[in-house]
Amino acid sequence: MKYECHGHIIADGVSYQEAMARHKGGIDAAYVHKALKTVAAHGIGFYRDGGDKYMVSAFAKKIAGEYGVDYRTPVFISHKAGYYGSMYGRSFENMREFHALILEAKAQGADFVKLTVSGMLDFDDGGRIMGPVFSGPELREAVKISNGEGFSVMAHVNGADNIKAALEAGVDSVEHGFWPDGDVIDYFLQTGAVWVPTCVAVYNLIDTGRYSGDTMRKIHEAQRRVLAEAYARGVPIASGSDCGAWMVRQGQGTDDELAVLAGMGIDPEKGNRAVAERFRRL
């Protein structure tokens, strides 16, 4: 059985705008059934969704059993207002509002919480990390609140210092983790958190011509070096492709990610098992 530990079933790997329009007026059930059929056809039996703002992943969870898929979702991303996350999430201004969001997600069947710590990478500007960073006491409090409601925390985060801050705050998994440094490995080992690197969200874009191939290679190589060492030292690394992102199709993206990890000598079995065990409602 294959594991997809970071996907967005709402998206198709072709056009984010068209994907959102498809569900904005109501969930396109036929699309979701077709996507899950594709997932199952690729031998994927576990799918951890990163959430969305139109309840598509929540619907997918309800019907995934028809396709033999163990489906987990946070329902939506939670992000501080003005910070990255609006593509797939809901915003909060303070911890009271955050707690209310978590309770809402819980009522809607969430299995875990997804937080955004840092922004995306600007591929047109050398892979610069965009936007402000959610960190410090607020991040620690958000993790504490989530844990108090029985949830593990999945964290979207890029940049070495931001990864360290997220791990110190107690997140259970680091999603993406581009631009790491060797020091993050000790933080992973000390906390036991899982790294879900979504390598193909960058790797699959190298030769597309949409962005500088040199930039994409530099981003990938910087992550690859640290990932290989992290795996050798015992950090649990899981296979999550960010399927639904551009050039990362449902099903095929999972296979692509597994191939890239294998090329690094990484077997994600340990990380996949850890994700399946931790990211369920307690």
Helices and strands as residue ranges (DSSP letters): E 2-7, H 16-24, H 29-41, E 44-49, H 56-63, G 64-67, E 70-72, E 77-80, E 89-92, H 95-107, E 113-116, E 121-122, G 123-125, E 128-129, H 136-148, E 153-157, H 160-169, E 173-176, H 184-191, E 194-196, H 200-203, H 213-232, H 252-263, H 269-278
